[in-house]
Amino acid sequence: MIKNLLLLFSLLLCVLATKAQDRLELSDSEMGEAFTEEELKVIDNKERGTVLKRRDIETGIFLKNYNTYDDKNRTSFLYHLNNDISSPTDLTTLEFNYAHRFELAWLELFAFRTSGKFREITDNNPGDFGTSFDLEDTDETLFAFGAAISYRSRWIQDLVNSDKMFTTTSAGIGYYSFDENFTGQSYGGPGLKTDFGLHRRSSRSVHYGVRMSYHLASVKRAEEVEGETSSQRALTLSWLTFGFDLSFYF
């Protein structure tokens, strides 16, 4: 129930983020009639970013400002914990992703390794193994990689009164490889991944923050007995984590 409420809340935040119209608009009088259509497009694009003021540490002199709309590439390192605060380490994830910005969104390539209890990774699925407590407490390992589309928004700045805060929402698809250690069987199949993040841009090249990730995957093992149905060989994997995010721009 708690996971469903958290998922619903995350989806609501995603909708708010993607629909928020938080760009600063220039008035007609400010634009005037001197700008060409191409120049107006550049102005409009720059308003989507945040201007970072930079200062030389040694001299104290302000350097040329940097607009985050000019970001092109990003690498991120994330460490996720279980959403259940009573057992945060029962499910952990180490994740790396690379992202490249296009005109309206980012394309992310991700890879991660998840370790945790069987009951946490397959919380919504009783499984085909009965209700063995040994199985539920088995330590499992899962690997995945894939691609996602990510959108960055500044609507949070109006709530926290800080022009360095921003949010990200993403949705992607990947291949999930699950090694079930209790039976020694290996599963594989497609999965979906959705993220919502809250971040602070600390400099031109760094941001840090927190991220919530939800995963849903359908994996299958090889047929062991002739006549086994697809459902007998399948598992549904589902989990929610909260992670710490450290990213670098270049």
Secondary structure by P-SEA (a helix, b strand, c coil): caaaaaaaaaaaaaaaaaacccccccccccccccccaaaaaaaaaaaabbbbbbbccccccccbbbbcccccbbbbbbbbbbccccccccbbbbbbbbbbbcccbbbbbbcccccccccccccccccccccccccccbbbbbbbcccbbbbbbccccccccccccccccccbbbbbbbbbccccbbbbbbbcccccccccccccccccbbbbbbbbbbbbcccccccccccccbbbbbbcccbbbbbbcc
